[in-house]
Amino acid sequence: TLQVAMAFALMSSLYGEFMQALGASVRIFALLDRKPDVDNMNGDILGQADGCVEFKNVTFTYPSRPETKVLKEVTFAVKPGEMVALVGPSGGGKSTIVNLIERFYDPDSGMIQLGGVDLKSLDPQWFRRKIAMVSQEPTLFACSIKENIAYGKMATSEEIESAAKQANAHNFITTFEEGYDTLVGERGVRLSGGQKQRIAIARALIMDPVLLLLDEATSALDAESEHLVQEAIDRAMKGRTVIVIAHRLSTVRNASKVIVIDKGEIAEMGNHEELIAKGGVYKRLVLRQLTAGSLYAGNDNLDVNT
Ligand code: ATP
């Protein structure tokens, strides 16, 4: 039992890094999927979760780097059905905001609310099913495509197939001899980045989340895959609250709100037109993209033609 206790202590102290490294993939393992000191197994379940998200003076430091405040007094609100784009220089804190919404970590101070309720008081299992993340490099489980899409949910074959069709994944899945039963992962077929993303989108559609988190691809997929992924993402976004770490100008243009994060703080907030008119950081980022092919100070690869 001592060994078990030690393993558990180690596990919980490494929890954040561990979860971040594995991303969404690990969430199927319900047992590991908890932060024992903060979880509230009898938490609230929102009757009518509407996907409204609020950050209230959120300050955060990664446990492994106690000397650096990564987010400082971050405050913003996302209304139900709104599409909000996070932009800003590399290392500014965009992914950290998403990590906190996914509850890989909790804020040091301040509060994050979903539907007006503190994330900490929401039932974690319920909560995990209400938020879907589509990352740049989705990790798939070493099981069948069908199981990857169903994500532990009791979904019928029809539901799985319909989600895959909407996610533009059905066509490539059916080219495999074993179709939806094809194994993926180390021992299974190798999928391209775009195919993995489309499976992750199908999974998100099956979950029918109130909040969709997206990390837009920085590295270019081949043109056809890019188009198919974008079309699938557009379908998945419909009617949902979306928070996207945006790398494409077309995305920020469509966002109802753009939040510019720089050095852990909100530098600017508004829609594309407002921020261009303001002539500040955002305008400089956009101009840089148009002239140098990158929206960011880092070497993120932006597609200026979209
Ligand atoms: P990018 O556009 O490059 O993805 P970002 O705006 O998403 O950057 P974050 O990844 O949120 O920025 O990083 C914010 C800061 O936190 C950076 O200084 C980064 O080095 C640090 N950081 C990120 N993840 C961790 C972690 N797991 N442990 C410690 N520090 C981290």
Residues whose N, C-alpha, C, O or C-beta is under 5 A from the ligand:
A	BS01	ATP	Y62 S64 R65 V70 G88 P89 S90 G91 G92 G93 K94 S95 T96
